[in-house]
Amino acid sequence: MQRFFAALIVFSVLSLVMVSPQPAAAQLVPPTRNSVNFNFATFSPTLFSLGVNYPLARVWDLTFSYAWQSTAGASASLISLGGRYHFSLQGSTINPWVGAGLGISGTSISGFGSANASGLFLNIGASVPFTPQFLGFADFTMYSIGGGTSNVIDLGVQFRIQQQFSAQIGYVSFGGSSAPFIGATYHLR
């Protein structure tokens, strides 16, 4: 039953990706707990993101992300601060989560409402270890900022290079545009 529940969550996230009117974007928060990541997606202009996932308790995490773009002397940003709750599925290696928090758009980042606005976001996702070094993940976040809503969707894989370092590659949808992304994760412990 627990595997069915976990498979249902992963299938739901993947279904949202397939039917969403906005394609996927760069990964914002690491899919692994207690880690920091840096990614860039090949949008025009390039989107950079820095994310942190810090465990507060066995099933709760504090999450933070900062995404930014710069072009022709102007820059735009999206800051997110929130929390994640991880479901405990006994006998399963799948790690499903839900999250929520506050999102703030700086000088109007494309697809995220008016400049210097704030609002809430909701998040659902899951990670699945295929081997001890190879992890797949899917994540869907809906932001309600500046009088509108926008989605961030990402799918990817993370490969553990060393005990404290991983590399990731995937596809992300951010504010109505999509692009592949690559990045690196530092595991704090």
GITARA-V827591 format. One record per backbone hydrogen bond with DSSP energy under -1.0 kcal/mol. CO is the residue of the C=O (numbers start at 1). NH is the residue of the N-H. E is the energy in kcal/mol with one decimal. If there is no record, write none. Layout:
CO:NH:E / CO:NH:E
//
This chain:
1:5:-2.3 / 2:6:-2.5 / 3:7:-2.7 / 4:8:-2.3 / 5:9:-2.0 / 6:10:-2.3 / 7:11:-2.7 / 8:12:-2.5 / 9:13:-2.4 / 10:14:-2.5 / 11:15:-2.6 / 12:16:-2.3 / 13:17:-1.7 / 14:18:-1.9 / 15:19:-2.2 / 16:20:-1.5 / 24:173:-9.9 / 34:188:-2.2 / 35:53:-2.5 / 36:186:-3.3 / 37:51:-2.3 / 38:184:-2.4 / 39:49:-2.4 / 40:182:-1.9 / 41:43:-1.6 / 41:47:-1.9 / 47:41:-2.8 / 48:68:-2.4 / 49:39:-2.3 / 50:66:-2.5 / 51:37:-2.6 / 52:64:-2.1 / 53:35:-1.7 / 54:62:-3.3 / 59:86:-2.9 / 60:56:-2.6 / 60:57:-1.9 / 61:84:-2.0 / 62:54:-2.8 / 63:82:-2.4 / 64:52:-2.9 / 65:80:-2.5 / 66:50:-2.3 / 67:78:-2.4 / 68:48:-2.6 / 69:76:-2.6 / 71:74:-2.7 / 74:71:-3.1 / 76:69:-2.1 / 77:106:-2.6 / 78:67:-2.6 / 79:104:-2.9 / 80:65:-2.2 / 81:102:-2.8 / 82:63:-2.7 / 83:100:-1.7 / 84:61:-2.2 / 85:98:-1.9 / 89:92:-1.8 / 95:127:-1.4 / 96:87:-2.1 / 97:125:-2.1 / 98:85:-3.3 / 99:123:-2.6 / 100:83:-2.5 / 101:121:-2.0 / 102:81:-2.5 / 103:119:-2.3 / 104:79:-3.0 / 106:116:-1.2 / 109:112:-2.2 / 117:105:-2.7 / 119:103:-3.2 / 120:144:-2.7 / 121:101:-1.6 / 122:142:-2.6 / 123:99:-2.5 / 124:140:-2.9 / 125:97:-2.8 / 126:138:-2.2 / 127:95:-2.8 / 128:136:-2.9 / 133:160:-3.2 / 134:130:-2.5 / 134:131:-1.7 / 135:158:-3.2 / 136:128:-3.1 / 137:156:-2.3 / 138:126:-2.2 / 139:154:-2.5 / 140:124:-2.3 / 141:152:-2.6 / 142:122:-2.0 / 143:150:-2.2 / 145:148:-1.4 / 148:145:-1.3 / 150:143:-3.4 / 151:175:-1.3 / 152:141:-2.7 / 153:25:-2.7 / 153:173:-2.7 / 154:139:-2.2 / 155:171:-2.6 / 156:137:-2.5 / 157:169:-2.1 / 158:135:-2.8 / 159:167:-2.4 / 164:187:-3.0 / 165:161:-1.9 / 165:162:-2.0 / 166:185:-2.7 / 167:159:-3.2 / 168:183:-2.0 / 169:157:-2.5 / 170:181:-2.5 / 171:155:-2.2 / 172:25:-4.7 / 172:179:-2.3 / 173:153:-1.6 / 174:177:-1.3 / 177:174:-3.0 / 179:172:-2.9 / 180:42:-1.9 / 181:170:-2.2 / 182:40:-2.4 / 183:168:-2.2 / 184:38:-2.4 / 185:166:-2.2 / 186:36:-2.4
//
